[in-house]
Amino acid sequence: MSLIDRDIHLARALLVEGNNMLRSVSSGQLRDAGIGQVVAVGRLREARMQLEQHRFDIVVCNREFEGSTESGQDLLDELRRERLLPHSTVFIMVTQHAVYHQVVEAAEAALDGLLVRPYTAAALCQRIQEARHRKRELADVLKALDAGQTEAAFARALKRFQDQAPYALWCGRLAAELLLDMQRPDDARRLFEKLHEIKPAPWALLGAGRAQAACGDLSSARRSLAQVLQLSPDCADAHELQGQLLVEQGDFEAALVEYRAAAEITPGCLLRTQHAGALAFYQGQRAEARRWLEQSLTLGVQSRLFDALSLMLLALLRHDDRDAPGVAAAREQLRRYSERHPESQRLKRLAEAAAWLQALPQDPAAAQAAWLGLAAEIDDDGFDMEGANLLLSLWSRQPPAQRDTAENLGVIERLALRFCVAKSTAEVLAGAAQRVEPGLGTIRRSQAEISALAEQAMSLSLRGDAAGAVLRLLQEGERLRNAKLLEMASAMARRHAAALPDAQALVERATRCLQASCRMATHAAGLRRSGRSPGGLQLRSRLPAAA
């Protein structure tokens, strides 16, 4: 086999192949092609860990793994979405089947290559050579991306698209993605629509839907996603984005249908199994939640994409199933996580909660005292929606006589008044409390109280007392640490800045309290911890810090 290019001896390759004999043969082919270092692994979880910990120039990965639901396609999709694969890395997929439309789409998006078994050493060499040529052809665009120079990368990609240079369509898609990244969703939508006109494709429709969602036009976004799913029912990204939109609208039952579909289409995707498991947990679908979360544990508990919350939710489900050894195992894993990251208050809280859960059957009174100790953090700056859900989940599992005290219900009221910022968050709180009374009633009343405070402020504003409305929202928002009231105060102060001489000071006051109140953490815990957008191209190659 001839050398791929003159620098190939400097390259580092990862081979992912489950068959021992084929792994040996393929490793030899890569070395014969002149590649300087070849690392070979037999399982996707090993590949994920290698790619998280080391940089590779070339990855050759089998799509199908005998006796496993995991797929090399899932690995590629996840690495691209989570920005764990540098732009310079060539990813070659190997498949057993001649019908491979999903792989072709992924290969097109990733600008890499595809091989169908049986293939020759010369064919492997050719695919790698072609992919490395594409990387060099687009080097100016990719270097700008790697350097974080978004405007430069956008300008170069758009010019290549407009000039119809080689790989123009991919450059157009990249330009549209960068417009989204630069908070220009209207421009992104128009470009995605133009790309769809040039070459009708599900990814272009999906991009338009993502842009519409970013504009706040959720109804149009859902229509676009419905079109995608009509054309491509197995588009996991479209199902996932539909699920996200439904979560934001508070329709958790329909969202679970979409998250479930996305996870079933890509059973080897760690994040999707965790998302499906978390949502099933909050919807009270215990058997399904445990199945997804146990699967995520199998897929990669050592991966940086694994969320320790999944272990905690599993501990709660195992407790419900009277699986004491399972609870003990989850507690031990969380303890080890916490010890490895002693600076993490979050991991410490999860480890303490698991210890509480294990102790509850033996000593409910001591567990109650420990629960109140956890509840003492409610007013801390670092206490977030996840912490609130955790406390509610533990509360609902106590014996009723111990659970329904005035002191405990007072804690729940404080939680609910802080975190009932939208219908969706109120529903997650209710799900965490297993919709058990009287906690459920407390959450519903708190949600109504926040809505009433917002309506009263709006009435004041409409009667011409904008200053009174802003001050009322600020005072109540600061007292309850409620992000909805604080955001309303800030928005109203900006809107009526001409009539409020101290408008800027009021905005800054609201912003300070918002930042201290973990505004960014008021998500549906376990569902939106990842910041990516389903269906998007990788825009940066920097690896995220371990969480």
N, C-alpha and C positions, 0 to 999 in steps of 0.2 A: 504494500500500500504506500502510495506517495505521501509526502508530508503535506499537511493542510495549508500551512503558511510558515513563513520564516521564524515567527515568534512562538510557534506552537510548543516548543520545548519548555517554555516558561509557564505554560498553562497548567492549571490544576483542575482535574475532572472528578465528578461524583457519578458513580454508576449505581442505579437502584434497580435491582433485578432479584426476584424471589427464587428463581431456579438456580441451584448451585452450579450446574454444568454450564448453563447459558451465562451466568455471571462470570465464570472463569474465561469462557470464550470471548465475551464482550470486553472484558478487562484487557485481554491480550490484543484485541483489535485496536483499542484506544492507545495502548502503549506502542503498538506497531506504527500508528499514525504519527508518532513523535511526541505525544503528550507527555509532559515531564513527570506528572504525579497523578495517579489514579487511585481514588478511594472507592471501594465497593461495599455496599450494604444490601441486606436482603429484605428489609422491612421499611415501610413508609415512615413509621415513627422514628426509626434510626436516621432516615434521610432528613426528616424535619429538624431533628436535633443537630445534625451536621451542618445544615444550611443556616440554622440560627447562630451557630457558634463559629463557623468558618466561612470564608469567601471562596467561591468556586468560579472558574471561568466558563466551565462547561458542565451541564448536567444531562445525563442520558437516563431516562426513567421509563420503566415499563408502565403501561396503563393498567393492565389487568394483573391481579395477584390471586393465584389459585387458592380456593378455600377462604377467601376474605372478601368482605364487602368494600374494603378500602380500594381507592382508585388513584392512580398517578395523576389523573385529571383533577381530582379533588385537591391533591397536593399543589399542583401548579396554580390552580385558581386561588387557593388560599394564600400561597406565597405572594402572588401578584397583588391580591387585594390588600394584604396586610403589609405590603411594602418591605418584604423580607428578602427580595431577590433583586440584586443590583441590575441596572440597565445593561451593563456590559456582559452579564452572564447569558450564555447560550443555553436554552433548554430544549432538548430533543426528546420527543415522546415516541415510544415504541408501542405498537398495538398489534393484537392478533387478528383483528377484523378488517375486512376491506371497506365496510360501511362505517365511516368515522366522522360524520358531520360535526359532532360536538368537538372532536379533537381538532378538526380543520379550523373551526372558528377560534378556538383557543390559540392554536398555532399562529393564525393570522394576526390576532391581537397581540401576541407575544413576540411576533417577528422572528420566530425560531423555526423548528422543523419537525417533520413527522416521518416515521418509518413503519412499514407494515411487514410483519414476519411472513415468510423468511426473507432476510435481506443479506446482502453481501458486505464485506468489509469496505469495498469501494463505495457502496451506497451510503454507509455510515459516514465515511470520510467526506463524501460530497455534501451531505446535509450540514455537517459541521462547518465546512468551508463556506457554503452559501450563507449560513447564519452569521458567521464572523465577518463576511463581506458586508452584509446589511448593517451590522454594528458599526463598521468603519465608515460606510456611506453616510450614516446618520450621526456620526460622531459629534458634530457641532451642536446638534439638538440635545443629544443625550448628555454631553458634558455640561451644558447649561443647566439641565435638570439636576444633575448630580451636585452642581455647585449651588443649587437653590436660586438660580437666576431665572425666575419664572417669566418675567417680561421678555427676556432675551430668548428663552426657549419657545415661548409663544410666537414671537415675531419670526423666528427661523422656521418653525413648523408651518405657520400660516403661509409664508412665502413659498415653501416647497409645495404646499397644497395648491396654491394659486398658479404656480409655474408648471404644475403637473410634472414635477420632477419624480425620479424613482421613489416608490413607496409614498406617493402623494396621498392616497386615501388614509393610510395610517397617520400621516402627519396632520391631515384634517381632523381626524378623530382626537389626536393628542391636543390640537389647538382648542377644540371644543371642551375637552377635559380641563385644560388650563384656564379657560374662561370661567368655568365653574369654580375652580380653585381661587380665582381672582375676584370672586363675588360678582360676576357679571352673568347671571343666569339667563336673562333675556337674549343676550348675544349668543350664549351657548346653545339655547334652544333653537335659534335660527340656523346656526351652523349644523347642529345635529339633523335638523329637518332637511337641509341642503344635501348633507351626506346621504340621507335616506333616499332622496330623489336620484342621486348619482348611482347608488348601489343599494337597493332595498335590502335591509338586514335588521334582524332583531336588536342588535346592539345599538343601532342608530335610533330606533324607536325607544329603546330603554333609556338612552342618553337624553332624548327629548323629555321623557317622563321624569327623569331625575331633575332636569332643569326646571320643569314646571313645578315640581315639588319645592325646589329651592326658592321659587318665586312666590310660594304660598298658594298656588293654584292646584289644590289637592284633587279637585274633581277632574280636571284635565289630566293630571298625572295618573290618576287611577284609570282613566279611559285609555291612555297610551299604554299602560301596563297590561290592560285587558287585551289590547291589540297584539302586544308582544306574545302573550300567552296563547292567543288564538293561532298565531303563526308558529309558535314554538312552545308547546305545553310543558316541555321539560326544561324551560329556562329558569334555573334555580335563582338567579339574580332577580328576576322579575317577581317571583314568589316572595323572596325575602324583602324586597322594597315595598311590595304590597303590604306585607306584614308590618313593616315599620310605620307606614302611613296609618294603618288601622290601629296600631298601638297609640299613636299620637292622637287619634280620634276617640280613644277609649273603648274601641270595639275589640276586646281581647279574645272573644270566642272566635270571631272571623280571623283575627290575626294568628291564632294558633293553627288554624287550617293552613294558612300560607307558610308559616315557619315550619310546620310539619312537612309540607310538600317539599320545601327547599332542602330540609335535612334528609328526607327520603331519597331525593334525586342525587344528592352528594353525601352518601353515608360516611365517607372518609373525611369530611370537613369538620374539624374540631370545633370551630366557633359556632357553626350552625347546629350541631348537636347540643351544645351548651345553651344556645338561645332557645331552641325548641324545648329543652328540659326545663329551663327557668320559667318560660311562659306556661307550660303545662303545670308546673308547681303552683304558680299563682292562680291558675284556673281550677285548682283542686283535682286535676287529673293525675292522681298519685302514681298509679302503675305506669302510665306513659312517661311521666316525669322521671321516675326512677330508671326506666329503661334507657332514655336518652342520656341521662347523667352518668349512669354506669358505663355507657358506651363512650362518653367523652373521657372518662377515666382510663379506659382501655386505649383510646386513641393517642393519648399523650399527656400524662400527668406531669411529666418533666418539661413539657414545652412551655415557652414563654407565652404562648397563646392560651394556655390553660388558666382559667380563672379560679382562684381558691374558693370563690363563692359557690362553685359547683360542688365542692366537697362539703360545704356547710349545708347546702340544700339536700345533698345525699344523706348526711347525718340525720337531718330532720325526718326524711322519708324512711330511713332505716329504723329510727325510733318509733315511728307510727306503725311499722311492721313488726315491732318487738324484736328487732334484730340487734341485740346488744353487742355481739362481736363486731358487726358492721359499724355501729356507732363508735366503738372503741378504736377501730381501724381509722376511721375518718378523723377522729380527734387526734390520733397520733400523727397523721400526715399533716394536719393543720398546725400542730405543735412544732413539727420540724420546719414547716414553712416559716413560722413566726421566728424561730431561733435563727434561721438563715438570714432573715431580714428584720433584725431587732428594731430598726428605725421606723418600721411600718406600724402605725396605730391601727390601721385596718386589719392587718393579719393578727395582731394581738387581740382585737375584738372578736374576730372569728374563732380564734383558738379558745378564748375564754367562753364563748357561747357554746362551743362543742363540749368543753369540760362541764359546763352547766347541764347540758342535755344528758350527758352520761351519768351525772350525779342525781338527776331528778327522781328516778324510780326508787333510789335508796333513801334519800333524805329530802323530801319536798320542802321542808321548812328552811333548810340551809340553801336550797336552790332559790327560794323566794328572796332571801337576803342577798344572794348573789345577783339575782335579776335586778333588784333595786340598785345595786352597785353599778351595773351596766347602764341603768336608766339615768344615773347621775350625770352621764355625759351628754344628755339631750341638748343642753344649751351651749355646748362647746362649738367653737368655729369649725372643727373638723368633723363634726357629726353630720351624716348625710342621709339620703333616702335609703341607702342600703342598711345603715345602722337602724333606722326606724323600722324597716321591714323585719330585720333580725329580731328586734325586741318584741314586735308583735307576734312573730312566729313562735318565740319562746313562751310568751304570755299565754297564747291559745292552747298550749300543751300542758299547762299546769292543772292540777285538780280544781274543779269549779269553786269550791269553798275558799281556796287559797287565792285563786285567780281573780275573783270578782269583788275585791275589796275596794273601798273608796280611794285608797292610796294608789292602787294599781290603775284604776280607771282615770284618775287624775293624770297619771303619766301618759296614758293613751291619748287623752284630750290634748295635752301639750304637744305630743308628737303630731297629731292630726292637724292641729292649728298651724303648725310650722310647715308641714309638707303637703297639705291639700292645696296645691297650686293649680291643678287642672283636673278634669274628670279622670284622665288616665292615671295620674298619680294616686288619686283617691281610690280608684279601683284596685291598684296594686296593693295599697295599704290594706284594703278590705280582704284581698286574697291572702296576704301574708297572715292576717288574723284568722284565716280559715272561715271568715264570715260568721264568726261565733258571736253571739250576744252575751253581754251588753256592749262588747267592744265595737261591733259593727254599727250599732246605733250611735255610739260616741263619734265614730269617724264620719258618719252621714251628717250628724248635727254640726260637726266642726266644718265640714265642707260647705254646708248651708250658711254658716256664720261668716266664712270668708267671702262667699258670694254676696251676702247681704252688705258687708262692709264695702265691697267694691261698688255695689249699686248705690249705696248712700253717698259715696264720694262722687260718683257720676252725676247724681241728682244735684249735689251742691254746685258742681261745675256748670251744669246746664242752667242753674238759677243765677249764674254770674259770679259765684264765689269760688273762683279757681284756686285762689290762695288757700282758702279754708279746706278745699278738697285735697290739695297736695299735702298740706300739713296733717290732715286726718289720716291719709294713706301712709305718710311717713311714720307718724306716731304709732299706728297700729302695726305697720310692717316691722318697725324696730322692736316693738313689744313682743310680737309673735314670731319674729324672724321669718316672715312669710315672703317668699320671693315674688309671688304674684302681686301683692300689695306694693312692694318696693318698686317693681318694674312699672306698675301703673303710675306711681308717684313720679318717677323719673320721666316717663313719657308725657305725663300731663304738664310737668314743669317746662319741658321743652316746647310743647304745643302752645303754651300760654306765656312764653318767655317775655313778650312785649309788655304784658300786664303785670309781670312779677319781677320787681327790681332785683331780687335775690335768687332768680331762677337757677343760675349756674351753681350757686352754693347748695341749693336744694338737690340738684341733680348729683352733685358730688357726694352729698350726704347719703343719698339713696344708693349710689354706686358703692360706697365704702361698706355699707351694711350688707349689700348683696354679695360682695366679694367675701366678706366674713361669714356669710350664711351658707356657703357652699352652693351658690346658685348653679354651677355647672354639674353638681352631683344630684340634682333633683330629677334624675332620669328614672325610668322604670328599671330598677336595679336588676342586673343580670341580662338585660336585653340590649342596651345601647352603650356598653362600655367601650366597644370598638368605635373609632371615629371614621371608619371608611364608608364609602357609598357603594352599594352592590352594583356590579356591572361596569365599574369605572376602570380605566387603565391605571397602572401604577404610575405615579407622577414623581415620586422621589425614591431614592434607593437607600437613604440613611436608615439604619436599623434602629427601631425604637428601644428605649431603655427597658430593662426587665422590670416588671411590676410586682 
